[in-house]
Amino acid sequence: MTDLPLDQLLAARRSIRAYSPQPVSDDLLSQVLTQARMAPSGANLQPGSFTHVRGAVRDALSADLIDAWRHGREEAEDYSYFPKPMPHTLRRRQVAAAQALYGALGVARDDRAGRDAQFERNFRFFDAPVALVVTMEHGFGSGGYMDLGMTLYGLMLAAQAKGLSTCAVGAMASFPNVIRKHLGLEASSHIVCGMALGYAAPEAPVNQTQTTRCHLDEYFRVVG
Ligand SMILES: Cc1cc2nc3c(=O)[nH]c(=O)nc-3n(C[C@H](O)[C@H](O)[C@H](O)COP(=O)(O)O)c2cc1C
């Protein structure tokens, strides 16, 4: 538990991709989710749901996701995320984020096996003690995803305030049918992302990843 003020929580949160085996109690997880749900949403519709995937179901899900990914299987995603094609400015940011990650791991640009080994960890929720799958009811457009994004950031900060760490796992969204099958979800439940949550393994090389943000001038302007 930390008593950090919000500005320090905002600065301290990072995506954590290696965890200590220390379990997270159901009570603590419920508190984090309850606080995350304080996020605002259009007409207070509170879109999106969380499934805590545990035990044998989690193991089978990860095994199937890894199998699908290793075999290059392709599914239609439930929603589109990145612009296609990626404009140059955004591509540069994407490359910088990848360099930060693989640089921390000491994985060279041409080390396909090293990169794949890290990518595969997405499908194991980075072995975090808590594996969440985030879903969205069919029919919501961008506004609903915006609302859910606020909840997700609320979750990350609520977790951070309790000494926990997180990493969203968008890679999961590549295989929505695999996930629905294991979670017993209808096709009307859209798969948004995974979320790893737990206590960080602070010394792990992957957790030394440091990303930067573009300067205020690039996304803020004043008129009038
Ligand atoms: C919705 C969402 C999906 C993400 N998906 C992944 C993912 O699949 N794998 C991964 O390693 N990181 C993932 N990330 C983490 C981003 O790479 C990370 O937030 C970004 O590089 C900024 O770094 P920071 O979170 O440490 O500040 C995701 C982040 C968000 C918000």
The ligand as an ORCA input file, in Angstrom:
! r2SCAN-3c Opt
* xyz 0 1
  C      -4.735     -0.901    -24.439
  C      -3.269     -1.236    -24.327
  C      -2.796     -2.412    -24.866
  C      -1.456     -2.777    -24.696
  N      -1.028     -3.972    -25.184
  C       0.233     -4.389    -24.921
  C       0.661     -5.693    -25.317
  O      -0.074     -6.460    -25.935
  N       1.912     -6.080    -24.978
  C       2.776     -5.254    -24.285
  O       3.898     -5.688    -23.986
  N       2.405     -4.002    -23.921
  C       1.162     -3.556    -24.200
  N       0.752     -2.316    -23.810
  C       1.687     -1.440    -23.083
  C       2.210     -0.300    -23.958
  O       3.223     -0.794    -24.800
  C       2.744      0.793    -23.011
  O       1.662      1.325    -22.303
  C       3.461      1.933    -23.749
  O       4.616      1.477    -24.411
  C       3.866      3.034    -22.751
  O       4.688      2.483    -21.727
  P       4.281      2.555    -20.194
  O       2.934      1.905    -20.032
  O       5.355      1.782    -19.478
  O       4.235      3.991    -19.782
  C      -0.569     -1.911    -24.004
  C      -1.051     -0.704    -23.496
  C      -2.380     -0.365    -23.642
  C      -2.880      0.916    -23.041
*
